């Protein structure tokens, strides 16, 4: 009993966290204040479904309709899901399977990649700053840069043996999709489909592979706290539901339902900046369950690490003055290094004028 009492109040370094050890209780360090806890029976969000097939093969009228649907979704919600996106289901399934294999490796193998340095291009971790955060989160993750793929893939894990090939194929396909998404979003903003094409082709793709192990009291903890992504946008593949978004109209947390074959797209901070606040960076969090591990693969897309994002000149006027300061991906990393996201510190808020 003494060991359990001690671990309830202590911090948990990587390799010895509650979720990695499968503790049968939720230690005090993981407990979320009651007012911030997730419901076990949440409301379900209505998620706009965008048919990318109509963008590629539909009539001009259908294409115009889809562009308007994206504009409405980005303006009102900050998220949507895409179907007929062109990525074969076997590629999606393979990425989820090899991610699960990685998390099932012995701790000694994953420990080779353990690192708290947010600037590292390849690292394994659990919370944000393990053993340091006031509140820790019930997750494990592998984060690695992925574009250009040939620059980074040799630094990825070589165990499981198929990881590089399988996840690499997924990253290539998602990168192609991201350029199509960039084009239609900037077109929907009225600044043209080629506005960011070159910069995004030379930009960053950061893959965060996350496992949310079963939690004995899922209502007491979170996998990730409320936050928005620094990126232009994030493409999310998940094994089953558990992601919640903040409804900007009523302030309620709502569950993103799982739609077979679909990929989620979330607006990030830098596209809110680009749009001068017209589009919304969605605030979201990860909830837990008590039965099985949920896998989520987030592909974050942004400009180059030192390329500054600013509001588009076309969207700034006397009536709509510039609302955000310029910033880069590196600026975000520096912010993350200095601030505790779990305590409500927001990169986006730091950019607002």
C-alpha positions, 0 to 999 in steps of 0.5 A: 500500500505504501508504494501506491500512496507514494506514486499517487502524489509523485511525478512519473518520468518517461519509461515509468509513467502510469500508462506505460506501467498499466497502473490500476488506479489514476495517480494524483498527478494525472487527475484533472480538476472536476470542472475540466473533466470529460463526460463518459457520455458526450454529445456528438459533433456534427462534422461536415463531410467533404467529398474530394472526389467532386473536386477532382472529377465533379462538374464546375458546379459541384466543385464550386459547392465543395469550395463553399462547404469548406469555407463554411466549415473553416469559418464556423467550426474549424474542422471537417472530414474528407472522403474519397481522398485518394488514399487506399484503405490498406495504407491507412490500416497499415499505418495504424497497425505498425503504430500499434506494433511500435507501442507494443515494443519493450520499454527498453526499445522505445527508451532509445528514442526518449527525449524531452527536447521539443526541438528534436526531430525524432523523439518518444515521450508521454506527457509534454515535459515528462516528470516536470508537468504539474499535470501529466497525460495518459498517452504515449507518443512518437513524433518525427519529421516526415518531409522531405521524406528522404531527409528524415526516414533513416532517423525513424525507428527501425523496429518494428522492421516494417515501420519505415516502409509502412509509415513512409508510404502513409506520409507520402500519400498524406503529404500529397493530400495536404497540398490539395487541401492547402489549395482548396482552403486558400481558394475558399479564402478568396486568395487563390489556389496557388497562394501557398503551394510552393511554400507548403511544398517546401514546408514541414510535415510533422507526424505525431503517432499517439497511443492512448492506453486503457485508463482505469478511471477515464473520466478523471484524466485526459490523453491531451488537454484542450489545445489548438495546433500551431500548424496550418492544418492537421490531418488526423487518422484514428483507430476509433473515436475519442477526439473531442472539439470545442463547439465555438457557438455553445462552448460545449465539448463534442465527440468527433464520430468515427466515419469509415475511410474518412480523414479528419482535417483541423484548422491550425493557428497559422491558418487562422493567422493567414485568414486574419481571424476569418477561419478558426483554429479548432480547440480540441482534446483527447479523451480516454476509455477503460477497455482498449488502446486508441491509436491516433496519427496526426500529420501536421502541415506548416511552412518551413521551420523558419518561414514566417506566417502572417495575415494575407495582405488581401485580407487586411484592410481599414475595416479588418486591420491586422489582428496577428503578429508574424510567427514560425514553427520554430517560434512555436517550439520556443513557446512550447519549451517555455510554457505549460500548455496544460495550464492554458497557455496558448500559442495563438493567444500570444500572437494576437495583437 
